[in-house]
Amino acid sequence: MAVYTVHVPRSSGGEAPPPEKVVFLRDGFSVPAFVFGPFWLAWRKAWLAAAAWTLLLAAIAGAGVALGLPRAAISIVEFAASLVLGFEGSQLVSWTLARRGFVESAVTVADDLDEAEEVFFNSWRPGAAGVAAAPRAAGSGVAATSPGSHVVGGLFEEPRS
């Protein structure tokens, strides 16, 4: 079972945003983020994060060369940075979505993306602010969050609002 965070764009006038604008992010380790790094971030349209990650990798390589470190040591540090991106890449994409006006609306537990979408949309009741998820019975796979609540998730637990 995978955990998906559901990000809904803010809407004006209390209207529900179109379902195709709702974004589902899978929480957990991402092999493509680990392997492809900044290219994965750019593919997810996290341009600022992709540029910052590229600069970080260049700074690691430049600092290693300037300090006269062996290539193996530089590779180990860049491998560690790639591991961090693999675990926390979805958090960077979530941050990018928040900058674009999306709000984390719910957390869904499902086997795959299709099931996560089905579970979420079967329980979704857009509120007056355009962002809400109706809580369901225990074990339904959807946890609603309100704009004032804090969701904790990811490798380095940090409250998000």
Secondary structure in CASP SS format (residue, H / E / C, confidence):
PFRMAT SS
TARGET T0000
AUTHOR 0000-0000-0000
METHOD secondary structure of the structure
MODEL  1
M C 1.00
A E 1.00
V E 1.00
Y E 1.00
T E 1.00
V E 1.00
H E 1.00
V E 1.00
P E 1.00
R C 1.00
S C 1.00
S C 1.00
G C 1.00
G C 1.00
E C 1.00
A C 1.00
P C 1.00
P C 1.00
P H 1.00
E H 1.00
K H 1.00
V C 1.00
V E 1.00
F E 1.00
L E 1.00
R E 1.00
D E 1.00
G C 1.00
F C 1.00
S C 1.00
V H 1.00
P H 1.00
A H 1.00
F H 1.00
V H 1.00
F H 1.00
G C 1.00
P H 1.00
F H 1.00
W H 1.00
L H 1.00
A H 1.00
W H 1.00
R C 1.00
K C 1.00
A C 1.00
W H 1.00
L H 1.00
A H 1.00
A H 1.00
A H 1.00
A H 1.00
W H 1.00
T H 1.00
L H 1.00
L H 1.00
L H 1.00
A H 1.00
A H 1.00
I H 1.00
A H 1.00
G H 1.00
A H 1.00
G H 1.00
V H 1.00
A H 1.00
L C 1.00
G C 1.00
L C 1.00
P C 1.00
R H 1.00
A H 1.00
A H 1.00
I H 1.00
S H 1.00
I H 1.00
V H 1.00
E H 1.00
F H 1.00
A H 1.00
A H 1.00
S H 1.00
L H 1.00
V H 1.00
L H 1.00
G H 1.00
F H 1.00
E H 1.00
G H 1.00
S H 1.00
Q H 1.00
L H 1.00
V H 1.00
S H 1.00
W H 1.00
T H 1.00
L H 1.00
A H 1.00
R H 1.00
R C 1.00
G C 1.00
F E 1.00
V E 1.00
E E 1.00
S E 1.00
A E 1.00
V E 1.00
T E 1.00
V E 1.00
A E 1.00
D C 1.00
D C 1.00
L H 1.00
D H 1.00
E H 1.00
A H 1.00
E H 1.00
E H 1.00
V H 1.00
F H 1.00
F H 1.00
N H 1.00
S H 1.00
W C 1.00
R C 1.00
P C 1.00
G C 1.00
A C 1.00
A C 1.00
G C 1.00
V C 1.00
A C 1.00
A C 1.00
A C 1.00
P C 1.00
R C 1.00
A C 1.00
A C 1.00
G C 1.00
S C 1.00
G C 1.00
V E 1.00
A E 1.00
A E 1.00
T C 1.00
S C 1.00
P C 1.00
G C 1.00
S C 1.00
H C 1.00
V E 1.00
V C 1.00
G C 1.00
G C 1.00
L C 1.00
F C 1.00
E C 1.00
E C 1.00
P C 1.00
R E 1.00
S C 1.00
END
